[in-house]
Amino acid sequence: MKPDTTNAATDRTRDTLDLAPRFTEHDALRLNRMFRGSSTQEMLEAVIRDGLAGDLAVVSSFGAESAVLLHLVASVDPSVPVLFLDTGKHFAETLAYRDTLAKRLGLNLVILTPDADDLAKRDDTGLRWSYDPDGCCEIRKVRPLAKALANYDASFTGRKAFQSSTRVNLPRFEVDTSDAQGRLKINPLIDWDASRIEGHFIQHDLPRHPLIAQGYPSIGCSPCTTQVAPGEDPRSGRWKGWDKTECGIHKPGEEPFL
């Protein structure tokens, strides 16, 4: 007589770890098709309230146009975590603006910082940005964010197609390829243009980043952000003089609109 292995098999099944990615390219394609023609507000309400993308967070730099996405998300659910990377290199104006917006919109602000050991080993002088900006971003942005995002299934970004030629082909939903976890990266404002952004600021009386008036249409860390002349690509002031267009959190546009 064979031993009864039913319970043992059940236990083994129960103990099996699910290592499959949270979302696949097929899932992203399906979501892009599902929300084709939907307004940004309709999409956000469905994704946030109906849990279509699981546990969510907003990743925000509190830059020149960040208030729009933060306002839209907070109007649906202000408890959605807002992850801010405090690199230790931000303009003082950015940190003050962050606090102003967090208070005004009632944001659930989560501040991320670089690992102290990483900084001590790889950037003890604080000057890595001057000779290795990719390495600086890796330590101060990419690693802390990757650690934080491990707790989420999807993240909202404020990327918009008009900001740079490297972003013109991005879809609303894409799979985050930074690791094998298969998180979704959601770009609610990807099809918004500058006039629509401006209109939202005016309609909702949202505060402006103080550096905009000084010629900074795209604002990152202070050592790697310069003023932009009228008519230039808004992101041309980022890492000026370097063959670099993104910080490593985002890669240049890889996906077509779906």
C-alpha positions in Angstrom: 0.0 0.0 0.0 1.4 3.4 -1.0 1.8 6.0 1.7 -0.8 8.8 1.7 1.1 11.9 0.3 -1.9 14.1 -0.2 -1.2 16.3 2.9 2.5 16.4 2.2 2.0 17.5 -1.4 -0.5 20.2 -0.1 2.1 21.4 2.4 4.8 21.6 -0.2 2.5 23.6 -2.5 1.7 25.9 0.3 5.4 26.5 1.1 6.4 27.2 -2.5 7.6 30.8 -3.0 6.1 32.6 -5.9 9.1 34.1 -7.7 7.1 35.2 -10.8 7.2 38.9 -11.6 4.3 41.0 -10.3 3.5 42.3 -13.9 4.6 41.3 -17.4 4.8 43.2 -20.6 1.5 41.6 -21.5 -0.1 43.1 -18.4 1.3 46.6 -19.3 -0.1 46.2 -22.8 -3.5 45.2 -21.5 -3.6 48.2 -19.1 -2.6 50.6 -21.9 -5.4 49.3 -24.0 -7.9 49.3 -21.2 -7.3 53.0 -20.5 -6.9 54.1 -24.1 -9.2 57.1 -24.4 -9.7 57.4 -20.6 -8.9 60.7 -18.9 -6.1 60.9 -16.4 -8.5 61.3 -13.6 -10.5 58.2 -14.6 -7.3 56.2 -14.9 -6.0 57.3 -11.5 -9.3 56.6 -9.8 -9.5 53.1 -11.2 -5.9 52.2 -10.5 -5.9 53.6 -7.0 -9.4 52.8 -5.7 -9.9 49.5 -7.5 -6.4 48.3 -6.7 -5.6 47.4 -10.4 -1.9 47.8 -9.8 -1.6 46.5 -6.2 0.3 48.5 -3.6 1.2 51.9 -5.0 3.6 54.8 -4.3 4.4 58.0 -6.0 8.1 58.8 -6.7 8.5 62.5 -6.7 11.4 64.9 -7.0 9.3 67.9 -6.0 10.6 69.5 -9.1 9.2 72.2 -11.4 5.9 70.4 -12.3 5.6 67.8 -9.5 2.7 69.6 -7.8 0.3 68.5 -10.6 0.7 64.8 -10.2 0.8 65.1 -6.4 -2.4 67.1 -6.4 -4.1 64.6 -8.7 -3.1 61.6 -6.7 -3.9 63.3 -3.3 -7.4 64.2 -4.6 -8.1 60.5 -5.1 -6.3 59.2 -2.0 -3.9 61.3 0.1 -2.7 58.2 2.0 -0.7 57.0 -1.1 3.0 57.1 -0.1 5.0 59.8 -1.8 8.7 58.7 -1.9 11.3 61.5 -2.0 15.0 60.9 -2.4 16.9 63.2 -0.2 20.2 62.9 -1.9 22.0 65.4 0.3 22.6 67.5 -2.9 19.2 69.2 -3.4 18.7 72.9 -3.6 17.5 74.4 -0.4 14.6 75.8 -2.3 13.6 72.2 -3.3 13.5 71.0 0.3 11.4 74.1 1.3 9.1 73.5 -1.6 8.7 69.8 -0.7 7.6 70.7 2.8 5.2 73.4 1.5 3.5 71.0 -0.9 3.4 68.1 1.6 1.5 70.4 4.1 -0.8 72.0 1.5 -1.8 68.7 -0.1 -1.7 66.5 3.1 0.8 64.1 1.5 2.0 60.9 3.1 5.6 61.9 2.6 8.3 59.2 2.9 11.9 60.5 2.8 14.6 58.1 1.5 18.3 58.7 2.1 21.5 57.0 0.8 23.1 54.3 2.8 25.7 55.8 5.1 28.2 53.0 4.5 27.9 53.4 0.7 28.6 57.1 1.0 31.6 56.5 3.3 33.1 54.0 0.9 32.3 55.5 -2.5 31.8 59.2 -2.0 33.5 60.2 1.2 34.3 63.7 -0.2 30.9 64.3 -1.5 32.4 65.2 -4.9 31.7 62.1 -7.0 29.1 64.1 -9.0 32.0 66.1 -10.5 33.8 63.1 -12.1 31.3 60.2 -12.1 27.7 61.5 -12.2 26.4 58.0 -13.0 28.1 56.6 -9.9 26.7 59.5 -7.8 23.2 58.9 -8.9 23.6 55.1 -8.3 24.6 55.7 -4.7 22.2 58.6 -3.9 19.2 57.7 -6.0 19.1 54.3 -7.6 20.0 52.1 -4.7 17.8 53.8 -2.0 14.8 53.9 -4.3 15.3 50.2 -5.4 15.3 49.2 -1.7 12.1 51.2 -1.0 10.2 50.1 -4.1 10.7 46.4 -3.1 7.7 47.0 -0.9 5.4 48.2 -3.7 3.8 46.6 -6.8 3.8 49.8 -8.8 4.9 53.4 -8.8 3.6 56.7 -10.3 6.1 59.0 -12.0 5.7 62.5 -13.3 7.4 62.0 -16.6 5.9 63.8 -19.6 6.6 63.4 -23.3 7.3 67.1 -24.0 10.1 67.3 -21.4 12.7 65.6 -23.5 13.2 63.8 -26.9 14.1 60.7 -24.9 10.6 60.5 -23.4 8.4 61.0 -26.5 7.6 57.3 -26.9 6.8 56.4 -23.3 3.4 54.7 -22.6 1.1 55.2 -19.6 2.0 51.8 -18.2 5.3 50.1 -18.5 7.2 47.3 -16.7 10.1 48.6 -14.5 13.1 46.8 -15.9 15.5 47.8 -13.2 15.2 44.4 -11.6 13.3 41.1 -12.0 10.4 42.0 -9.7 8.1 43.2 -12.5 6.8 46.3 -10.9 4.7 48.6 -13.0 5.8 52.1 -13.7 2.8 54.4 -14.3 3.2 57.7 -16.2 -0.2 59.4 -15.7 0.9 62.7 -17.3 2.8 61.3 -20.2 0.4 62.9 -22.8 0.1 66.3 -21.0 1.7 69.3 -22.7 3.1 72.4 -21.1 -0.1 74.4 -21.5 -2.2 71.8 -19.7 0.3 71.6 -16.9 0.2 75.4 -16.6 -3.6 75.4 -16.7 -3.8 72.9 -13.8 -1.5 75.1 -11.7 -3.7 78.1 -12.3 -7.0 76.3 -11.9 -6.0 74.8 -8.5 -3.8 77.7 -7.3 -0.9 75.3 -6.8 2.4 76.8 -5.5 5.3 77.0 -7.8 8.9 75.8 -7.3 10.8 79.1 -6.6 13.6 78.2 -9.0 11.4 78.2 -12.0 11.5 82.0 -12.1 15.3 81.9 -12.1 15.4 79.9 -15.3 15.3 76.3 -14.1 12.4 74.5 -15.9 13.8 71.0 -14.9 15.3 70.8 -11.4 17.4 68.0 -9.9 20.4 68.1 -7.6 22.1 71.4 -7.4 25.6 70.4 -8.7 24.1 68.9 -11.8 21.4 71.4 -12.7 22.0 74.6 -14.6 19.8 77.3 -16.0 18.2 76.8 -19.4 18.0 79.4 -22.1 14.6 80.3 -23.7 13.8 77.8 -26.5 16.2 75.1 -25.3 15.0 71.6 -24.3 13.7 72.0 -20.8 16.0 69.2 -19.6 19.1 70.5 -21.3 20.2 72.0 -18.0 20.5 68.5 -16.4 24.1 67.1 -16.4 25.1 69.7 -18.9 28.4 68.7 -20.7 27.9 65.0 -19.9 26.6 62.2 -22.1 23.8 61.7 -19.6 20.0 62.4 -19.8 18.5 60.3 -17.0 19.6 59.7 -13.4 19.3 55.9 -13.6 15.9 55.7 -12.0 14.4 56.1 -15.5 16.0 54.9 -18.7 15.6 56.8 -22.0 12.3 56.0 -23.8 12.3 52.4 -24.8 8.6 51.6 -25.2 6.3 52.8 -28.0 2.9 54.3 -27.1 0.4 51.4 -27.0 
